[in-house]
Amino acid sequence: MGPVTRLIARRLPIAACLLLGISLAVYGLLALAPGSTERALLGTRPASPELLAAIRERHHLDQPFPLRYAHWLGGLLRGDLGDSVQTGEPVTARIGERLPVTLELALYATLLIVLLGVPLGLLAAARRERAADRAVTAGAVVAVSAPSFALGTLLLYVFGVKLGWFPVFGAGTGFAGRVRHLTLPAIALALSQIALVTRQTRAAGLDVVARDYLTFARARGLPARHVWGRYALRNTAVPVATSVGLVLAYSMSGAVLVEVTFSLPGLGALIMESVAAKDVPVVQGVALVAGAATIGINLLVDLAYLALDPRLRRAAA
């Protein structure tokens, strides 16, 4: 059994326990939240006791909490996440309809983070204590202090309303339309994370600068771009991979407020609607998808460690 197989075999039981804990916690919190599913479903319309009882029986709300959770868990083990209380559609269908927007937004934001954060961090490390380093560090401090929803509102007003360069709502259709609609949300989601990746890459770069092999590479007269591109970047890959994995996981969960700000039909907007309506099956489904995505990203980061660092492969062998 290779190191990759052993790592996956160790992680799968842990992942299953984590997802079980997430589902139980979410289910319990929704059960304790004020309000009731039947009243949220009916709104202000008057309803007879018989109608309320029928709704409660249909969605198993008349059962004690352990039985309700066991019924939902049994469906999950059969691959059935249940039906939405609001629309009656299967939860998998509702999630499948909204998931692409959230994934595209998260990947777009992560791409911006990697393309800007890593080069800026290496630039700051290469120009330590100089004007470029101070400018990058100051910009990172400002960026990390900006809440994504506040930045999103500012971007909407300036570039959407005043200048009219980008749409102010919706996700668009087609590749070009989707990119144009998601640019401002991706920037709002990515900016603070760019600052974190920049700081992480700078710290890793400063550690590499002091190593002998970089000194020898410079002594051999290699061009600076060769020294930093081949030697420094390769040896900062492990900490950078850690930070990129963290920001990708954040982008999946942090998209909630950004999607609401930009009126994007993604998982963030779906879970907000479902929590307000106490649509327990949908909230449970979205929570499981978010938890599974975070666990999967962490596993991919660990696998990237094995690919990037031969010492880890030998230790795991």
LUMGULUM-178325 format. One line per 3 residues: number of its first residue (from 1); for each residue x, y, z of C-alpha. Coordinates in steps of 0.05 Angstrom, whole numbers, always signed. Each point is the difference from the previous one (the first is absolute). Example, Ala and Ser with C-alpha at 12.3 -4.5 7.8 and 13.67 -1.06 7.14 Angstrom:
1) +246,-90,+156  +27,+69,-13
// end
This chain:
1) +0,+0,+0  +30,+66,-22  +2,+64,+41
4) -57,+31,-38  -45,-60,+11  +18,-3,+74
7) -15,+74,+8  -68,-6,-33  -16,-63,+41
10) +16,+37,+65  -40,+61,-19  -65,-32,-24
13) -25,-23,+70  +19,+68,+29  -38,+35,-57
16) -61,-43,+12  +0,+17,+75  +9,+74,-15
19) -58,+1,-49  -44,-37,+50  +18,+51,+53
22) -15,+58,-47  -68,-29,-19  -19,-12,+72
25) +21,+70,+22  -37,+34,-57  -62,-42,+10
28) +1,+15,+75  +10,+75,-10  -58,+4,-49
31) -44,-39,+49  +17,+50,+55  -9,+62,-44
34) -64,+41,+12  -58,-9,-47  -29,-62,-33
37) +6,-30,-69  -75,-2,-11  -10,+73,+18
40) +59,+20,-44  -31,-40,-56  -70,+29,+7
43) +22,+71,+15  -55,+45,+24  -56,-42,-30
46) -49,-28,+51  +2,-75,+7  -44,-50,+35
49) +29,-47,+53  -12,-57,-48  +44,+32,-54
52) +55,+15,+49  -2,-71,+26  +3,-27,-72
55) +61,+42,-15  +34,-22,+63  -15,-73,-14
58) +24,+5,-73  +68,+28,+21  +6,-42,+63
61) -5,+61,+44  -47,-35,+47  +55,-49,+21
64) +53,+11,+55  +67,+29,-22  +39,-67,+3
67) -51,-34,-46  -1,+58,-49  +75,+0,-4
70) +2,-76,-7  -50,+4,-57  +42,+52,-36
73) +64,-39,+12  -31,-64,-26  -18,+36,-64
76) +70,+28,-6  +30,-70,+6  -45,-20,-58
79) +25,+59,-41  -64,+41,+11  +6,+70,+30
82) -76,+7,+1  -45,+53,-32  -2,+75,+11
85) -55,+23,+46  -8,+64,-41  -5,-27,-70
88) -7,-76,+6  +60,-10,-46  +54,-50,+18
91) +55,+33,+41  +53,-27,-48  -35,+35,-57
94) -2,+67,+36  +73,-5,+20  +21,-23,-70
97) -35,+61,-29  +37,+49,+45  +67,-34,+10
100) +33,+20,-67  -5,+75,+16  +33,-9,+68
103) +55,-45,-28  +15,+48,-57  +2,+59,+48
106) +46,-37,+49  +47,-23,-56  +2,+69,-32
109) +16,+32,+67  +54,-53,+14  +31,+12,-68
112) +5,+75,+15  +30,-16,+68  +54,-46,-29
115) +17,+45,-59  +7,+62,+43  +17,-24,+70
118) +59,-46,-17  +38,+48,-46  -12,+59,+48
121) +26,-42,+58  +63,-20,-38  +10,+72,-22
124) -4,+24,+72  +49,-54,+23  +49,+17,-57
127) -4,+75,+16  +2,-7,+76  -1,+67,+38
130) -4,+38,-66  -56,+42,-29  -33,-59,-36
133) -1,-41,+64  -30,+57,+40  -53,+14,-53
136) -21,-74,-5  -2,-7,+76  -41,+64,+8
139) -48,-22,-55  -8,-68,+33  -17,+32,+67
142) -53,+44,-33  -29,-58,-41  -6,-49,+58
145) -38,+52,+40  -55,+8,-53  -62,-43,+12
148) -21,-35,-64  -73,+23,+3  +20,+73,+11
151) +51,-4,-56  -53,-32,-44  -48,+58,+12
154) +55,+50,-17  +19,-37,-64  -73,-4,-20
157) -10,+75,+9  +64,+22,-34  +9,-50,-57
160) -72,-22,-9  -44,+61,+14  +45,+60,-13
163) +46,-25,-55  -44,-55,-28  +58,-46,-16
166) -29,-62,+32  -70,-27,+13  -29,+12,+69
169) -38,-66,+9  -8,-69,-28  +50,-53,-23
172) -4,+9,-75  -2,-52,-56  +55,-28,-43
175) +74,+3,+17  +11,+74,-14  -64,+20,+35
178) +15,-43,+60  +71,+29,+7  -27,+71,-6
181) -53,-11,+53  +46,-36,+48  +60,+48,-5
184) -23,+49,+54  -24,-55,+48  +66,-37,-10
187) +40,+62,+15  -41,+14,+63  +9,-72,+23
190) +74,-4,-18  +29,+66,+24  +10,-16,+74
193) +24,-70,-18  +51,+29,-49  +29,+38,+59
196) +6,-64,+42  +33,-39,-57  +47,+58,-12
199) +22,+1,+72  +8,-75,+3  +41,-1,-65
202) +43,+58,+24  +15,-36,+66  +17,-65,-37
205) +43,+39,-50  +39,+34,+55  +14,-67,+31
208) +25,-27,-67  +44,+61,-12  +44,-18,+59
211) +12,-71,-26  +68,-19,-28  -25,-27,-66
214) -30,+68,-19  +66,+34,+18  +38,-49,-44
217) -50,+11,-57  +12,+75,+3  +75,-11,+6
220) -1,-40,-65  -27,+62,-35  -69,-27,-15
223) -52,+53,-19  -45,+23,+56  -63,-25,-36
226) +33,-68,-5  +20,-1,+73  -69,+21,+25
229) -40,-37,-52  +34,-68,+5  +34,-4,+68
232) -40,+47,+45  -70,-14,-27  +11,-76,+1
235) +23,+1,+72  -57,+45,+24  -52,-45,-34
238) -20,-39,+63  -20,+60,+44  -31,+34,-61
241) -41,-63,-14  -24,+2,+72  -24,+72,-6
244) -31,-11,-69  -39,-60,+27  -25,+41,+58
247) -23,+57,-45  -35,-48,-47  -38,-29,+59
250) -16,+70,+23  -24,+20,-69  -51,-57,+1
253) -27,+22,+68  +13,+75,-5  -40,+5,-63
256) -65,+5,+40  +2,+75,+14  +30,+16,-68
259) -54,-38,-37  -54,+36,+39  +34,+67,-14
262) +3,-12,-75  -66,-38,-5  +35,-63,-26
265) -42,-64,-2  +51,-44,+35  +2,-43,+62
268) +9,+61,+45  -66,+30,-22  -33,-68,+4
271) +21,-13,+72  -22,+70,+21  -69,-12,-30
274) -4,-70,+30  +20,+22,+70  -53,+55,-1
277) -52,-51,-21  +26,-55,+47  +7,-45,-61
280) +40,-52,+40  +15,-50,-57  +30,+55,-44
283) +41,+30,+56  +26,-69,+19  +18,-14,-73
286) +38,+65,-9  +36,-9,+66  +22,-70,-21
289) +24,+25,-67  +40,+57,+32  +29,-48,+52
292) +18,-51,-52  +33,+53,-43  +42,+26,+58
295) +21,-71,+19  +16,-16,-73  +42,+63,-8
298) +40,-16,+63  +12,-70,-28  +24,+29,-66
301) +48,+46,+36  +29,-59,+38  +7,-38,-66
304) +34,+61,-29  +50,-3,+58  +19,-70,-21
307) +8,+22,-73  +42,+61,+17  +45,-26,+55
310) +37,-66,-11  +18,-3,+74  -73,-7,+19
313) -8,-56,-50  +59,-37,+30  -27,+11,+71
316) -68,-26,-20  +28,-61,-38
// end
